[in-house]
Structure formats: structure tokens, C-alpha cells
Amino acid sequence: MPELPEMETYRQQLTRLIIGVPITSVDVTRPKSVNVAPEQLADKLNGNRFVRIERRAKHLLFHLASGEILLL
């Protein structure tokens, strides 16, 4: 598991790269790592956009334009 300073660095870098960019595809390579069916996750994410990324402890919260939050 990455340490706290690394998570903040990831948050900053990802913010510059993905905020506002449409999600065009989703590839779940480890289905047991998500708590919904991969198809359901893909349906929720495809066509959506990330509007903000925040860090809470060692988790990244990806706020979607739909109002939902993806926790990683």
C-alpha cells in the first residue's frame, strides 16, 4: 500500500490529467476487486467525467459528474 505522501502526489498528478476528460471505456482486469458487477461499473462510468479528486487518508475519492463517488 502506498504511503500518505505518495497518495497526495497521485491525487495531484491525476487531477491534472483526468479532470473533465470523458471516460470512454472501462476495463476491469480483477473482477473480485470491485464490489459490483464489472458490467454495472462500466455502465456507470462510460460517458461520465471526473470533476474532482480528493484524498482521505490513503484513499482517493473520484467525484463523478453524475454525483457519485468512486473510492480507490
CHARMM internal coordinates of N, CA and C (Angstrom, degrees):
IC EDIT
DIST 1 N 1 CA 1.4553
DIST 1 CA 1 C 1.5346
ANGL 1 N 1 CA 1 C 107.98
DIST 1 C 2 N 1.3359
ANGL 1 CA 1 C 2 N 115.84
DIHE 1 N 1 CA 1 C 2 N 132.88
DIST 2 N 2 CA 1.4806
ANGL 1 C 2 N 2 CA 118.87
DIHE 1 CA 1 C 2 N 2 CA 178.33
DIST 2 CA 2 C 1.5215
ANGL 2 N 2 CA 2 C 111.58
DIHE 1 C 2 N 2 CA 2 C -63.94
DIST 2 C 3 N 1.2941
ANGL 2 CA 2 C 3 N 115.55
DIHE 2 N 2 CA 2 C 3 N 153.32
DIST 3 N 3 CA 1.4618
ANGL 2 C 3 N 3 CA 121.27
DIHE 2 CA 2 C 3 N 3 CA 177.88
DIST 3 CA 3 C 1.5341
ANGL 3 N 3 CA 3 C 109.93
DIHE 2 C 3 N 3 CA 3 C -82.96
DIST 3 C 4 N 1.3083
ANGL 3 CA 3 C 4 N 115.65
DIHE 3 N 3 CA 3 C 4 N 165.45
DIST 4 N 4 CA 1.4601
ANGL 3 C 4 N 4 CA 122.21
DIHE 3 CA 3 C 4 N 4 CA -174.74
DIST 4 CA 4 C 1.5297
ANGL 4 N 4 CA 4 C 114.26
DIHE 3 C 4 N 4 CA 4 C -54.75
DIST 4 C 5 N 1.3391
ANGL 4 CA 4 C 5 N 120.47
DIHE 4 N 4 CA 4 C 5 N -47.74
DIST 5 N 5 CA 1.4699
ANGL 4 C 5 N 5 CA 118.97
DIHE 4 CA 4 C 5 N 5 CA 179.77
DIST 5 CA 5 C 1.5370
ANGL 5 N 5 CA 5 C 112.64
DIHE 4 C 5 N 5 CA 5 C -61.51
DIST 5 C 6 N 1.3346
ANGL 5 CA 5 C 6 N 116.48
DIHE 5 N 5 CA 5 C 6 N -34.23
DIST 6 N 6 CA 1.4596
ANGL 5 C 6 N 6 CA 119.63
DIHE 5 CA 5 C 6 N 6 CA 178.03
DIST 6 CA 6 C 1.5186
ANGL 6 N 6 CA 6 C 111.00
DIHE 5 C 6 N 6 CA 6 C -65.83
DIST 6 C 7 N 1.3229
ANGL 6 CA 6 C 7 N 117.09
DIHE 6 N 6 CA 6 C 7 N -38.30
DIST 7 N 7 CA 1.4595
ANGL 6 C 7 N 7 CA 120.79
DIHE 6 CA 6 C 7 N 7 CA -179.63
DIST 7 CA 7 C 1.5278
ANGL 7 N 7 CA 7 C 110.49
DIHE 6 C 7 N 7 CA 7 C -63.80
DIST 7 C 8 N 1.3087
ANGL 7 CA 7 C 8 N 117.15
DIHE 7 N 7 CA 7 C 8 N -39.64
DIST 8 N 8 CA 1.4683
ANGL 7 C 8 N 8 CA 120.42
DIHE 7 CA 7 C 8 N 8 CA 177.87
DIST 8 CA 8 C 1.5246
ANGL 8 N 8 CA 8 C 110.13
DIHE 7 C 8 N 8 CA 8 C -65.98
DIST 8 C 9 N 1.3173
ANGL 8 CA 8 C 9 N 117.03
DIHE 8 N 8 CA 8 C 9 N -38.75
DIST 9 N 9 CA 1.4649
ANGL 8 C 9 N 9 CA 120.75
DIHE 8 CA 8 C 9 N 9 CA 176.38
DIST 9 CA 9 C 1.5233
ANGL 9 N 9 CA 9 C 110.38
DIHE 8 C 9 N 9 CA 9 C -63.17
DIST 9 C 10 N 1.3333
ANGL 9 CA 9 C 10 N 117.90
DIHE 9 N 9 CA 9 C 10 N -44.22
DIST 10 N 10 CA 1.4651
ANGL 9 C 10 N 10 CA 121.52
DIHE 9 CA 9 C 10 N 10 CA 176.93
DIST 10 CA 10 C 1.5258
ANGL 10 N 10 CA 10 C 110.22
DIHE 9 C 10 N 10 CA 10 C -59.16
DIST 10 C 11 N 1.3322
ANGL 10 CA 10 C 11 N 116.84
DIHE 10 N 10 CA 10 C 11 N -44.46
DIST 11 N 11 CA 1.4599
ANGL 10 C 11 N 11 CA 120.77
DIHE 10 CA 10 C 11 N 11 CA -179.41
DIST 11 CA 11 C 1.5298
ANGL 11 N 11 CA 11 C 110.78
DIHE 10 C 11 N 11 CA 11 C -59.02
DIST 11 C 12 N 1.3135
ANGL 11 CA 11 C 12 N 116.34
DIHE 11 N 11 CA 11 C 12 N -46.66
DIST 12 N 12 CA 1.4648
ANGL 11 C 12 N 12 CA 120.35
DIHE 11 CA 11 C 12 N 12 CA -178.77
DIST 12 CA 12 C 1.5278
ANGL 12 N 12 CA 12 C 111.60
DIHE 11 C 12 N 12 CA 12 C -64.48
DIST 12 C 13 N 1.3186
ANGL 12 CA 12 C 13 N 116.84
DIHE 12 N 12 CA 12 C 13 N -44.36
DIST 13 N 13 CA 1.4576
ANGL 12 C 13 N 13 CA 120.15
DIHE 12 CA 12 C 13 N 13 CA -179.18
DIST 13 CA 13 C 1.5240
ANGL 13 N 13 CA 13 C 112.06
DIHE 12 C 13 N 13 CA 13 C -66.61
DIST 13 C 14 N 1.3265
ANGL 13 CA 13 C 14 N 116.50
DIHE 13 N 13 CA 13 C 14 N -43.93
DIST 14 N 14 CA 1.4664
ANGL 13 C 14 N 14 CA 119.83
DIHE 13 CA 13 C 14 N 14 CA 179.52
DIST 14 CA 14 C 1.5234
ANGL 14 N 14 CA 14 C 111.51
DIHE 13 C 14 N 14 CA 14 C -65.75
DIST 14 C 15 N 1.3263
ANGL 14 CA 14 C 15 N 117.18
DIHE 14 N 14 CA 14 C 15 N -36.25
DIST 15 N 15 CA 1.4619
ANGL 14 C 15 N 15 CA 120.76
DIHE 14 CA 14 C 15 N 15 CA 178.32
DIST 15 CA 15 C 1.5219
ANGL 15 N 15 CA 15 C 109.94
DIHE 14 C 15 N 15 CA 15 C -57.76
DIST 15 C 16 N 1.3099
ANGL 15 CA 15 C 16 N 117.15
DIHE 15 N 15 CA 15 C 16 N -45.34
DIST 16 N 16 CA 1.4677
ANGL 15 C 16 N 16 CA 120.75
DIHE 15 CA 15 C 16 N 16 CA 179.49
DIST 16 CA 16 C 1.5243
ANGL 16 N 16 CA 16 C 112.11
DIHE 15 C 16 N 16 CA 16 C -64.81
DIST 16 C 17 N 1.3279
ANGL 16 CA 16 C 17 N 117.36
DIHE 16 N 16 CA 16 C 17 N -32.07
DIST 17 N 17 CA 1.4584
ANGL 16 C 17 N 17 CA 121.11
DIHE 16 CA 16 C 17 N 17 CA -172.68
DIST 17 CA 17 C 1.5296
ANGL 17 N 17 CA 17 C 115.23
DIHE 16 C 17 N 17 CA 17 C -89.50
DIST 17 C 18 N 1.3314
ANGL 17 CA 17 C 18 N 118.35
DIHE 17 N 17 CA 17 C 18 N -35.49
DIST 18 N 18 CA 1.4664
ANGL 17 C 18 N 18 CA 118.29
DIHE 17 CA 17 C 18 N 18 CA -167.99
DIST 18 CA 18 C 1.5225
ANGL 18 N 18 CA 18 C 116.32
DIHE 17 C 18 N 18 CA 18 C -119.47
DIST 18 C 19 N 1.3159
ANGL 18 CA 18 C 19 N 119.07
DIHE 18 N 18 CA 18 C 19 N -9.60
DIST 19 N 19 CA 1.4676
ANGL 18 C 19 N 19 CA 119.29
DIHE 18 CA 18 C 19 N 19 CA -178.22
DIST 19 CA 19 C 1.5257
ANGL 19 N 19 CA 19 C 109.73
DIHE 18 C 19 N 19 CA 19 C -63.75
DIST 19 C 20 N 1.3305
ANGL 19 CA 19 C 20 N 115.19
DIHE 19 N 19 CA 19 C 20 N 125.89
DIST 20 N 20 CA 1.4555
ANGL 19 C 20 N 20 CA 121.64
DIHE 19 CA 19 C 20 N 20 CA 177.16
DIST 20 CA 20 C 1.5165
ANGL 20 N 20 CA 20 C 115.20
DIHE 19 C 20 N 20 CA 20 C 84.01
DIST 20 C 21 N 1.3160
ANGL 20 CA 20 C 21 N 118.23
DIHE 20 N 20 CA 20 C 21 N -7.54
DIST 21 N 21 CA 1.4618
ANGL 20 C 21 N 21 CA 121.53
DIHE 20 CA 20 C 21 N 21 CA -179.46
DIST 21 CA 21 C 1.5291
ANGL 21 N 21 CA 21 C 108.81
DIHE 20 C 21 N 21 CA 21 C -84.25
DIST 21 C 22 N 1.3339
ANGL 21 CA 21 C 22 N 118.87
DIHE 21 N 21 CA 21 C 22 N 129.70
DIST 22 N 22 CA 1.4702
ANGL 21 C 22 N 22 CA 120.12
DIHE 21 CA 21 C 22 N 22 CA 179.95
DIST 22 CA 22 C 1.5373
ANGL 22 N 22 CA 22 C 111.45
DIHE 21 C 22 N 22 CA 22 C -64.33
DIST 22 C 23 N 1.3170
ANGL 22 CA 22 C 23 N 115.50
DIHE 22 N 22 CA 22 C 23 N 141.87
DIST 23 N 23 CA 1.4624
ANGL 22 C 23 N 23 CA 121.65
DIHE 22 CA 22 C 23 N 23 CA 175.75
DIST 23 CA 23 C 1.5272
ANGL 23 N 23 CA 23 C 106.03
DIHE 22 C 23 N 23 CA 23 C -84.59
DIST 23 C 24 N 1.3232
ANGL 23 CA 23 C 24 N 116.59
DIHE 23 N 23 CA 23 C 24 N 119.84
DIST 24 N 24 CA 1.4664
ANGL 23 C 24 N 24 CA 120.21
DIHE 23 CA 23 C 24 N 24 CA -174.53
DIST 24 CA 24 C 1.5224
ANGL 24 N 24 CA 24 C 113.31
DIHE 23 C 24 N 24 CA 24 C -104.17
DIST 24 C 25 N 1.3297
ANGL 24 CA 24 C 25 N 117.65
DIHE 24 N 24 CA 24 C 25 N -20.21
DIST 25 N 25 CA 1.4623
ANGL 24 C 25 N 25 CA 119.42
DIHE 24 CA 24 C 25 N 25 CA 177.20
DIST 25 CA 25 C 1.5243
ANGL 25 N 25 CA 25 C 109.46
DIHE 24 C 25 N 25 CA 25 C -158.84
DIST 25 C 26 N 1.3131
ANGL 25 CA 25 C 26 N 114.94
DIHE 25 N 25 CA 25 C 26 N 157.12
DIST 26 N 26 CA 1.4624
ANGL 25 C 26 N 26 CA 121.98
DIHE 25 CA 25 C 26 N 26 CA 179.24
DIST 26 CA 26 C 1.5210
ANGL 26 N 26 CA 26 C 107.38
DIHE 25 C 26 N 26 CA 26 C -132.25
DIST 26 C 27 N 1.3314
ANGL 26 CA 26 C 27 N 116.47
DIHE 26 N 26 CA 26 C 27 N 131.16
DIST 27 N 27 CA 1.4489
ANGL 26 C 27 N 27 CA 122.19
DIHE 26 CA 26 C 27 N 27 CA 179.12
DIST 27 CA 27 C 1.5223
ANGL 27 N 27 CA 27 C 108.30
DIHE 26 C 27 N 27 CA 27 C -126.51
DIST 27 C 28 N 1.3172
ANGL 27 CA 27 C 28 N 117.27
DIHE 27 N 27 CA 27 C 28 N 107.59
DIST 28 N 28 CA 1.4664
ANGL 27 C 28 N 28 CA 122.10
DIHE 27 CA 27 C 28 N 28 CA 179.07
DIST 28 CA 28 C 1.5209
ANGL 28 N 28 CA 28 C 107.23
DIHE 27 C 28 N 28 CA 28 C -94.14
DIST 28 C 29 N 1.3239
ANGL 28 CA 28 C 29 N 117.09
DIHE 28 N 28 CA 28 C 29 N 109.12
DIST 29 N 29 CA 1.4618
ANGL 28 C 29 N 29 CA 120.84
DIHE 28 CA 28 C 29 N 29 CA -177.88
DIST 29 CA 29 C 1.5279
ANGL 29 N 29 CA 29 C 112.91
DIHE 28 C 29 N 29 CA 29 C -92.17
DIST 29 C 30 N 1.3233
ANGL 29 CA 29 C 30 N 116.32
DIHE 29 N 29 CA 29 C 30 N -16.23
DIST 30 N 30 CA 1.4688
ANGL 29 C 30 N 30 CA 120.84
DIHE 29 CA 29 C 30 N 30 CA 177.72
DIST 30 CA 30 C 1.5274
ANGL 30 N 30 CA 30 C 108.35
DIHE 29 C 30 N 30 CA 30 C -131.13
DIST 30 C 31 N 1.3259
ANGL 30 CA 30 C 31 N 117.83
DIHE 30 N 30 CA 30 C 31 N 81.39
DIST 31 N 31 CA 1.4790
ANGL 30 C 31 N 31 CA 121.69
DIHE 30 CA 30 C 31 N 31 CA -175.06
DIST 31 CA 31 C 1.5281
ANGL 31 N 31 CA 31 C 114.22
DIHE 30 C 31 N 31 CA 31 C -54.98
DIST 31 C 32 N 1.3242
ANGL 31 CA 31 C 32 N 117.81
DIHE 31 N 31 CA 31 C 32 N -29.62
DIST 32 N 32 CA 1.4667
ANGL 31 C 32 N 32 CA 120.03
DIHE 31 CA 31 C 32 N 32 CA -179.55
DIST 32 CA 32 C 1.5242
ANGL 32 N 32 CA 32 C 112.20
DIHE 31 C 32 N 32 CA 32 C -73.29
DIST 32 C 33 N 1.3341
ANGL 32 CA 32 C 33 N 116.97
DIHE 32 N 32 CA 32 C 33 N -9.04
DIST 33 N 33 CA 1.4615
ANGL 32 C 33 N 33 CA 121.00
DIHE 32 CA 32 C 33 N 33 CA -179.21
DIST 33 CA 33 C 1.5250
ANGL 33 N 33 CA 33 C 112.77
DIHE 32 C 33 N 33 CA 33 C -87.40
DIST 33 C 34 N 1.3157
ANGL 33 CA 33 C 34 N 117.82
DIHE 33 N 33 CA 33 C 34 N -8.51
DIST 34 N 34 CA 1.4736
ANGL 33 C 34 N 34 CA 120.66
DIHE 33 CA 33 C 34 N 34 CA 178.77
DIST 34 CA 34 C 1.5162
ANGL 34 N 34 CA 34 C 108.36
DIHE 33 C 34 N 34 CA 34 C -113.11
DIST 34 C 35 N 1.3334
ANGL 34 CA 34 C 35 N 115.73
DIHE 34 N 34 CA 34 C 35 N 151.67
DIST 35 N 35 CA 1.4680
ANGL 34 C 35 N 35 CA 119.11
DIHE 34 CA 34 C 35 N 35 CA -175.20
DIST 35 CA 35 C 1.5215
ANGL 35 N 35 CA 35 C 113.38
DIHE 34 C 35 N 35 CA 35 C -97.26
DIST 35 C 36 N 1.3400
ANGL 35 CA 35 C 36 N 117.03
DIHE 35 N 35 CA 35 C 36 N 14.72
DIST 36 N 36 CA 1.4643
ANGL 35 C 36 N 36 CA 122.54
DIHE 35 CA 35 C 36 N 36 CA 172.75
DIST 36 CA 36 C 1.5243
ANGL 36 N 36 CA 36 C 107.40
DIHE 35 C 36 N 36 CA 36 C -134.87
DIST 36 C 37 N 1.3140
ANGL 36 CA 36 C 37 N 116.80
DIHE 36 N 36 CA 36 C 37 N 167.17
DIST 37 N 37 CA 1.4643
ANGL 36 C 37 N 37 CA 120.02
DIHE 36 CA 36 C 37 N 37 CA 176.48
DIST 37 CA 37 C 1.5311
ANGL 37 N 37 CA 37 C 109.09
DIHE 36 C 37 N 37 CA 37 C -63.17
DIST 37 C 38 N 1.3135
ANGL 37 CA 37 C 38 N 117.41
DIHE 37 N 37 CA 37 C 38 N 138.55
DIST 38 N 38 CA 1.4696
ANGL 37 C 38 N 38 CA 120.18
DIHE 37 CA 37 C 38 N 38 CA -179.46
DIST 38 CA 38 C 1.5280
ANGL 38 N 38 CA 38 C 113.16
DIHE 37 C 38 N 38 CA 38 C -52.98
DIST 38 C 39 N 1.3295
ANGL 38 CA 38 C 39 N 117.13
DIHE 38 N 38 CA 38 C 39 N -37.01
DIST 39 N 39 CA 1.4679
ANGL 38 C 39 N 39 CA 120.67
DIHE 38 CA 38 C 39 N 39 CA 179.05
DIST 39 CA 39 C 1.5278
ANGL 39 N 39 CA 39 C 111.10
DIHE 38 C 39 N 39 CA 39 C -65.12
DIST 39 C 40 N 1.3249
ANGL 39 CA 39 C 40 N 116.79
DIHE 39 N 39 CA 39 C 40 N -38.84
DIST 40 N 40 CA 1.4623
ANGL 39 C 40 N 40 CA 121.39
DIHE 39 CA 39 C 40 N 40 CA 178.69
DIST 40 CA 40 C 1.5292
ANGL 40 N 40 CA 40 C 110.36
DIHE 39 C 40 N 40 CA 40 C -66.12
DIST 40 C 41 N 1.3183
ANGL 40 CA 40 C 41 N 117.33
DIHE 40 N 40 CA 40 C 41 N -41.75
DIST 41 N 41 CA 1.4585
ANGL 40 C 41 N 41 CA 121.45
DIHE 40 CA 40 C 41 N 41 CA 177.35
DIST 41 CA 41 C 1.5279
ANGL 41 N 41 CA 41 C 110.18
DIHE 40 C 41 N 41 CA 41 C -62.18
DIST 41 C 42 N 1.3263
ANGL 41 CA 41 C 42 N 116.50
DIHE 41 N 41 CA 41 C 42 N -45.43
DIST 42 N 42 CA 1.4621
ANGL 41 C 42 N 42 CA 120.89
DIHE 41 CA 41 C 42 N 42 CA 179.37
DIST 42 CA 42 C 1.5256
ANGL 42 N 42 CA 42 C 111.00
DIHE 41 C 42 N 42 CA 42 C -60.92
DIST 42 C 43 N 1.3334
ANGL 42 CA 42 C 43 N 117.27
DIHE 42 N 42 CA 42 C 43 N -42.00
DIST 43 N 43 CA 1.4709
ANGL 42 C 43 N 43 CA 120.95
DIHE 42 CA 42 C 43 N 43 CA 178.79
DIST 43 CA 43 C 1.5266
ANGL 43 N 43 CA 43 C 111.48
DIHE 42 C 43 N 43 CA 43 C -61.25
DIST 43 C 44 N 1.3312
ANGL 43 CA 43 C 44 N 117.21
DIHE 43 N 43 CA 43 C 44 N -40.35
DIST 44 N 44 CA 1.4698
ANGL 43 C 44 N 44 CA 121.09
DIHE 43 CA 43 C 44 N 44 CA -179.25
DIST 44 CA 44 C 1.5282
ANGL 44 N 44 CA 44 C 111.97
DIHE 43 C 44 N 44 CA 44 C -70.45
DIST 44 C 45 N 1.3397
ANGL 44 CA 44 C 45 N 116.78
DIHE 44 N 44 CA 44 C 45 N -34.78
DIST 45 N 45 CA 1.4635
ANGL 44 C 45 N 45 CA 120.23
DIHE 44 CA 44 C 45 N 45 CA -174.00
DIST 45 CA 45 C 1.5292
ANGL 45 N 45 CA 45 C 114.03
DIHE 44 C 45 N 45 CA 45 C -89.04
DIST 45 C 46 N 1.3285
ANGL 45 CA 45 C 46 N 117.84
DIHE 45 N 45 CA 45 C 46 N -37.45
DIST 46 N 46 CA 1.4653
ANGL 45 C 46 N 46 CA 120.10
DIHE 45 CA 45 C 46 N 46 CA -177.37
DIST 46 CA 46 C 1.5216
ANGL 46 N 46 CA 46 C 111.29
DIHE 45 C 46 N 46 CA 46 C -58.41
DIST 46 C 47 N 1.3222
ANGL 46 CA 46 C 47 N 116.02
DIHE 46 N 46 CA 46 C 47 N 128.21
DIST 47 N 47 CA 1.4559
ANGL 46 C 47 N 47 CA 121.96
DIHE 46 CA 46 C 47 N 47 CA -179.51
DIST 47 CA 47 C 1.5158
ANGL 47 N 47 CA 47 C 113.93
DIHE 46 C 47 N 47 CA 47 C 83.71
DIST 47 C 48 N 1.3103
ANGL 47 CA 47 C 48 N 117.74
DIHE 47 N 47 CA 47 C 48 N -9.27
DIST 48 N 48 CA 1.4567
ANGL 47 C 48 N 48 CA 122.28
DIHE 47 CA 47 C 48 N 48 CA 179.07
DIST 48 CA 48 C 1.5295
ANGL 48 N 48 CA 48 C 109.18
DIHE 47 C 48 N 48 CA 48 C -84.09
DIST 48 C 49 N 1.3165
ANGL 48 CA 48 C 49 N 117.52
DIHE 48 N 48 CA 48 C 49 N 175.90
DIST 49 N 49 CA 1.4687
ANGL 48 C 49 N 49 CA 123.13
DIHE 48 CA 48 C 49 N 49 CA 177.34
DIST 49 CA 49 C 1.5217
ANGL 49 N 49 CA 49 C 108.87
DIHE 48 C 49 N 49 CA 49 C -139.86
DIST 49 C 50 N 1.3283
ANGL 49 CA 49 C 50 N 115.00
DIHE 49 N 49 CA 49 C 50 N 150.36
DIST 50 N 50 CA 1.4552
ANGL 49 C 50 N 50 CA 119.98
DIHE 49 CA 49 C 50 N 50 CA 172.03
DIST 50 CA 50 C 1.5196
ANGL 50 N 50 CA 50 C 107.33
DIHE 49 C 50 N 50 CA 50 C -86.35
DIST 50 C 51 N 1.3292
ANGL 50 CA 50 C 51 N 116.42
DIHE 50 N 50 CA 50 C 51 N 131.04
DIST 51 N 51 CA 1.4642
ANGL 50 C 51 N 51 CA 120.32
DIHE 50 CA 50 C 51 N 51 CA -179.77
DIST 51 CA 51 C 1.5222
ANGL 51 N 51 CA 51 C 112.47
DIHE 50 C 51 N 51 CA 51 C -106.77
DIST 51 C 52 N 1.3230
ANGL 51 CA 51 C 52 N 116.27
DIHE 51 N 51 CA 51 C 52 N -19.47
DIST 52 N 52 CA 1.4687
ANGL 51 C 52 N 52 CA 119.88
DIHE 51 CA 51 C 52 N 52 CA -179.54
DIST 52 CA 52 C 1.5185
ANGL 52 N 52 CA 52 C 108.75
DIHE 51 C 52 N 52 CA 52 C -165.00
DIST 52 C 53 N 1.3194
ANGL 52 CA 52 C 53 N 116.28
DIHE 52 N 52 CA 52 C 53 N 147.03
DIST 53 N 53 CA 1.4638
ANGL 52 C 53 N 53 CA 121.56
DIHE 52 CA 52 C 53 N 53 CA 173.90
DIST 53 CA 53 C 1.5182
ANGL 53 N 53 CA 53 C 107.22
DIHE 52 C 53 N 53 CA 53 C -125.34
DIST 53 C 54 N 1.3167
ANGL 53 CA 53 C 54 N 115.77
DIHE 53 N 53 CA 53 C 54 N 128.44
DIST 54 N 54 CA 1.4635
ANGL 53 C 54 N 54 CA 118.88
DIHE 53 CA 53 C 54 N 54 CA 175.49
DIST 54 CA 54 C 1.5205
ANGL 54 N 54 CA 54 C 109.04
DIHE 53 C 54 N 54 CA 54 C -126.79
DIST 54 C 55 N 1.3098
ANGL 54 CA 54 C 55 N 114.91
DIHE 54 N 54 CA 54 C 55 N 160.37
DIST 55 N 55 CA 1.4573
ANGL 54 C 55 N 55 CA 121.51
DIHE 54 CA 54 C 55 N 55 CA 179.17
DIST 55 CA 55 C 1.5108
ANGL 55 N 55 CA 55 C 109.08
DIHE 54 C 55 N 55 CA 55 C -114.14
DIST 55 C 56 N 1.3148
ANGL 55 CA 55 C 56 N 115.85
DIHE 55 N 55 CA 55 C 56 N 133.57
DIST 56 N 56 CA 1.4623
ANGL 55 C 56 N 56 CA 122.21
DIHE 55 CA 55 C 56 N 56 CA 171.11
DIST 56 CA 56 C 1.5141
ANGL 56 N 56 CA 56 C 106.03
DIHE 55 C 56 N 56 CA 56 C -128.99
DIST 56 C 57 N 1.3348
ANGL 56 CA 56 C 57 N 114.19
DIHE 56 N 56 CA 56 C 57 N 110.98
DIST 57 N 57 CA 1.4732
ANGL 56 C 57 N 57 CA 120.86
DIHE 56 CA 56 C 57 N 57 CA -174.47
DIST 57 CA 57 C 1.5258
ANGL 57 N 57 CA 57 C 107.89
DIHE 56 C 57 N 57 CA 57 C 55.80
DIST 57 C 58 N 1.3258
ANGL 57 CA 57 C 58 N 117.95
DIHE 57 N 57 CA 57 C 58 N -124.78
DIST 58 N 58 CA 1.4635
ANGL 57 C 58 N 58 CA 120.53
DIHE 57 CA 57 C 58 N 58 CA -177.83
DIST 58 CA 58 C 1.5260
ANGL 58 N 58 CA 58 C 112.16
DIHE 57 C 58 N 58 CA 58 C -99.94
DIST 58 C 59 N 1.3239
ANGL 58 CA 58 C 59 N 116.96
DIHE 58 N 58 CA 58 C 59 N 21.21
DIST 59 N 59 CA 1.4607
ANGL 58 C 59 N 59 CA 121.25
DIHE 58 CA 58 C 59 N 59 CA 178.49
DIST 59 CA 59 C 1.5239
ANGL 59 N 59 CA 59 C 110.27
DIHE 58 C 59 N 59 CA 59 C -111.76
DIST 59 C 60 N 1.3268
ANGL 59 CA 59 C 60 N 115.62
DIHE 59 N 59 CA 59 C 60 N 146.57
DIST 60 N 60 CA 1.4530
ANGL 59 C 60 N 60 CA 120.83
DIHE 59 CA 59 C 60 N 60 CA 172.40
DIST 60 CA 60 C 1.5150
ANGL 60 N 60 CA 60 C 107.69
DIHE 59 C 60 N 60 CA 60 C -107.95
DIST 60 C 61 N 1.3250
ANGL 60 CA 60 C 61 N 116.12
DIHE 60 N 60 CA 60 C 61 N 132.14
DIST 61 N 61 CA 1.4550
ANGL 60 C 61 N 61 CA 122.58
DIHE 60 CA 60 C 61 N 61 CA 178.50
DIST 61 CA 61 C 1.5178
ANGL 61 N 61 CA 61 C 107.99
DIHE 60 C 61 N 61 CA 61 C -109.89
DIST 61 C 62 N 1.3258
ANGL 61 CA 61 C 62 N 115.54
DIHE 61 N 61 CA 61 C 62 N 116.06
DIST 62 N 62 CA 1.4558
ANGL 61 C 62 N 62 CA 122.43
DIHE 61 CA 61 C 62 N 62 CA -179.09
DIST 62 CA 62 C 1.5245
ANGL 62 N 62 CA 62 C 107.65
DIHE 61 C 62 N 62 CA 62 C -98.88
DIST 62 C 63 N 1.3230
ANGL 62 CA 62 C 63 N 116.72
DIHE 62 N 62 CA 62 C 63 N 108.27
DIST 63 N 63 CA 1.4585
ANGL 62 C 63 N 63 CA 121.77
DIHE 62 CA 62 C 63 N 63 CA -179.53
DIST 63 CA 63 C 1.5243
ANGL 63 N 63 CA 63 C 108.71
DIHE 62 C 63 N 63 CA 63 C -83.14
DIST 63 C 64 N 1.3207
ANGL 63 CA 63 C 64 N 115.92
DIHE 63 N 63 CA 63 C 64 N 125.66
DIST 64 N 64 CA 1.4634
ANGL 63 C 64 N 64 CA 122.18
DIHE 63 CA 63 C 64 N 64 CA -177.94
DIST 64 CA 64 C 1.5215
ANGL 64 N 64 CA 64 C 111.04
DIHE 63 C 64 N 64 CA 64 C -95.87
DIST 64 C 65 N 1.3105
ANGL 64 CA 64 C 65 N 116.29
DIHE 64 N 64 CA 64 C 65 N 156.22
DIST 65 N 65 CA 1.4692
ANGL 64 C 65 N 65 CA 121.49
DIHE 64 CA 64 C 65 N 65 CA 178.18
DIST 65 CA 65 C 1.5258
ANGL 65 N 65 CA 65 C 110.59
DIHE 64 C 65 N 65 CA 65 C -61.58
DIST 65 C 66 N 1.3177
ANGL 65 CA 65 C 66 N 117.96
DIHE 65 N 65 CA 65 C 66 N -25.17
DIST 66 N 66 CA 1.4731
ANGL 65 C 66 N 66 CA 122.45
DIHE 65 CA 65 C 66 N 66 CA 179.82
DIST 66 CA 66 C 1.5249
ANGL 66 N 66 CA 66 C 112.19
DIHE 65 C 66 N 66 CA 66 C -74.41
DIST 66 C 67 N 1.3395
ANGL 66 CA 66 C 67 N 117.00
DIHE 66 N 66 CA 66 C 67 N -8.36
DIST 67 N 67 CA 1.4598
ANGL 66 C 67 N 67 CA 120.83
DIHE 66 CA 66 C 67 N 67 CA -177.93
DIST 67 CA 67 C 1.5192
ANGL 67 N 67 CA 67 C 113.27
DIHE 66 C 67 N 67 CA 67 C 96.18
DIST 67 C 68 N 1.3101
ANGL 67 CA 67 C 68 N 117.26
DIHE 67 N 67 CA 67 C 68 N -8.72
DIST 68 N 68 CA 1.4632
ANGL 67 C 68 N 68 CA 120.60
DIHE 67 CA 67 C 68 N 68 CA 178.32
DIST 68 CA 68 C 1.5217
ANGL 68 N 68 CA 68 C 110.08
DIHE 67 C 68 N 68 CA 68 C -85.70
DIST 68 C 69 N 1.3294
ANGL 68 CA 68 C 69 N 115.57
DIHE 68 N 68 CA 68 C 69 N 165.13
DIST 69 N 69 CA 1.4625
ANGL 68 C 69 N 69 CA 121.42
DIHE 68 CA 68 C 69 N 69 CA -178.53
DIST 69 CA 69 C 1.5199
ANGL 69 N 69 CA 69 C 108.56
DIHE 68 C 69 N 69 CA 69 C -127.50
DIST 69 C 70 N 1.3266
ANGL 69 CA 69 C 70 N 115.44
DIHE 69 N 69 CA 69 C 70 N 131.09
DIST 70 N 70 CA 1.4548
ANGL 69 C 70 N 70 CA 122.59
DIHE 69 CA 69 C 70 N 70 CA 175.05
DIST 70 CA 70 C 1.5183
ANGL 70 N 70 CA 70 C 107.21
DIHE 69 C 70 N 70 CA 70 C -98.94
DIST 70 C 71 N 1.3219
ANGL 70 CA 70 C 71 N 117.27
DIHE 70 N 70 CA 70 C 71 N 121.42
DIST 71 N 71 CA 1.4664
ANGL 70 C 71 N 71 CA 122.15
DIHE 70 CA 70 C 71 N 71 CA -177.91
DIST 71 CA 71 C 1.5179
ANGL 71 N 71 CA 71 C 109.40
DIHE 70 C 71 N 71 CA 71 C -102.88
DIST 71 C 72 N 1.3286
ANGL 71 CA 71 C 72 N 115.73
DIHE 71 N 71 CA 71 C 72 N 124.83
DIST 72 N 72 CA 1.4731
ANGL 71 C 72 N 72 CA 120.98
DIHE 71 CA 71 C 72 N 72 CA 177.11
DIST 72 CA 72 C 1.5160
ANGL 72 N 72 CA 72 C 108.93
DIHE 71 C 72 N 72 CA 72 C -126.96
END
COOR INIT
IC SEED 1 N 1 CA 1 C
IC BUILD
